[in-house]
Amino acid sequence: MKTVIWDQAATLIDLDGKAPLISTLRECVRHFAVMKSTARAEARVLLTQPTFREGRKTRTWILEPSEIEQLTLLLREEEASA
């Protein structure tokens, strides 16, 4: 993601069928950060605004676990420097 819009509405979904978390991207990433590794592997974030993916010509509405993990690291860095 080039620019992170932390306050955009997003939905964290778990492919195991648990209830989704509908909140901001920031809260979805925070929730993802405390999940067990098995749950993280099954998690996806559905965005309300599509974002560019590196190496692809089109934008996407869904973030994969590796992308959410990158956002987790970015959020931690931003919070540590604040």
N, C-alpha and C positions, 0 to 999 in steps of 0.2 A: 504494500500500500504506500503510495507516495505521500499523501497528506491524510493524517488520521483525524477524523471528525468524531471525537470521543462521545459527544452528546447526541449523535444520531440514534434513532430508535433501531434496535436490533433484537433478534431472538436467538437464544442459545438453545439448540436442540440436541438431544441425546438419542442416538439411534436405538437404544435399548427400550425406548418407549416411555421414559419418565416425562413428567410434565415439563414443558419448555419454560425458560426464563425469558420473559418479555420485558425489556428494560432498555437502558442505553448501552452502546457498545462498551463503554468503560465498565459498567457493572457486569456485563456478560464476560468480559475478559477477566475481571477479578474473580468471578465465580469459577471460570475455567481453571484459574491458577490454583485453586484449592481442591480440585477434583483429583481422584485417584488416577493413576496412569491408565488403567483399563478404561475408565470412563472418558478420559481425554481422547483416547484413540477413537472413540465412537461419537465425539461431539462435533458439531458444526455450528457456525453462526450464519444466520440469514440476515442480510443487510437490507436497509430500506433505500439505500443509494448504492448503485453498482460501483465497483472499484476496479482499477486496472490490476492485472496480474503480470508479473514479469515474464517475458517470453511468449505472451499471448496477444493477439490482435484485438480481442474482444474483452469487454468488461464482464465481471461476474457478480452475482448476488450472494454467493455462498463462500464462506471461508473454511478451509480445511484445517485439521488440527495443527499442522506445522505452521500455518499462517497465524493461527490464534496464539500459538506459543511465541512467535516473534512479537506479536502485539503485547503479550504478557511481559516480555523482557523490556520492550519500549516503555510500557506503562511504569514498570519498576524504576527505570532510569529517570523518567520524568518526575516521578514522585520523590525520588532520592535527591534530585537537584532543586526541588521546590522549597 
